[in-house]
Amino acid sequence: MNTHTLPEAEAYVLSEDTKAKLKRASTASIATQLYKRGLRNQFIQGVRPVTRKPETMVGQAFTLRYLPAREDRNPLEVFRDPAHKQRVAVETCPPGQVLVMDGRKDASAATAGSILVTRLAVRGCAGVVSDGGFRDAEGIGALDMPCFYAGPSAPTNLTKHEAADINIPIACGDVAVFPGDVIVGDGDGVMVIPAHLADEIAEACAGMESYEAFVIEQVANGAPIIGLYPCTLEENEKKYEAWRARTGL
């Protein structure tokens, strides 16, 4: 067992039911549910979609850590090494999982480019997240697979980054990410759910998303917020139950 990994994260397997529920949840709802449980720093800072996709990204984390590059260790020839950690991470990230990269929030050089990200997509990975840059961002944005980054950057990763470790705890956008944590990404950004909370958060968000859809409809029709959001009036509870019966949500 990897002694750097939380046992509960390593043992957790994301179920199809939980995945489906999280695909219907917003990162905002997830953030609120994590906040209720005392977790306030699970939103990856400074990361945005390369191109917004119609489907929410959900998958367990497979990680890659970069160090600051030292010039004598990172000539272009290192890519000839079949054991180069960046290349190995791309070829070993399991299908259905999300490659999360620790680029130290430095987007002045790429942490990956369109060829490597295309390879992840072809292998069936659920997405990629980096708090550094991507090169060939236009090509990456054209892929069906969700991709999140800090910004476009033409210089090769070797300019600033040395791929050092695979599937260990990392930092990404000021969030601790453990292998096996559940990663959810939408138009707002990326949330990291500790593995042991994923099923609970998914279930809580399912009810929260339903109620918020009701609230939005009510507000759009002129209803006041007080007593509605949060629900503190019995009449609004009754309206919500009637709405659920009518809509099936």
QUIQUI-V968229 format. One record per backbone hydrogen bond with DSSP energy under -1.0 kcal/mol. NH is the residue of the N-H (numbers start at 1). CO is the residue of the C=O. If there is no record, write none. Layout:
nh->[NH,NH]
co->[CO,CO]
//
This chain:
nh->[5,10,11,12,19,20,21,22,23,30,31,32,33,34,35,36,38,39,44,45,48,50,57,59,61,62,64,65,66,67,69,73,78,79,80,81,84,88,89,90,91,92,93,96,97,98,99,100,101,102,106,110,111,117,118,119,120,121,122,123,124,125,126,128,129,130,131,133,134,135,140,141,143,148,149,150,153,159,160,161,162,164,165,167,170,172,175,177,180,181,182,183,184,185,186,191,192,193,197,198,201,202,203,204,205,206,207,208,209,210,211,212,213,214,215,216,217,218,219,220,221,222,223,228,229,232,233,237,238,239,240,241,242,243,244,245,246,247,248]
co->[2,6,7,8,15,16,17,18,19,26,27,28,29,30,31,32,35,34,190,173,149,147,185,183,181,98,100,165,102,162,160,70,75,76,77,78,81,84,85,86,87,88,89,124,94,60,127,62,129,64,103,155,133,113,114,115,116,117,118,119,121,120,97,146,99,148,101,109,151,112,136,137,140,128,48,132,134,156,157,157,67,65,65,63,177,175,172,170,61,178,193,59,191,57,189,184,42,182,194,195,197,198,199,200,201,202,203,204,205,206,207,208,209,210,211,212,213,214,215,216,217,219,218,225,225,227,227,233,234,235,236,237,238,239,240,241,242,243,244]
//
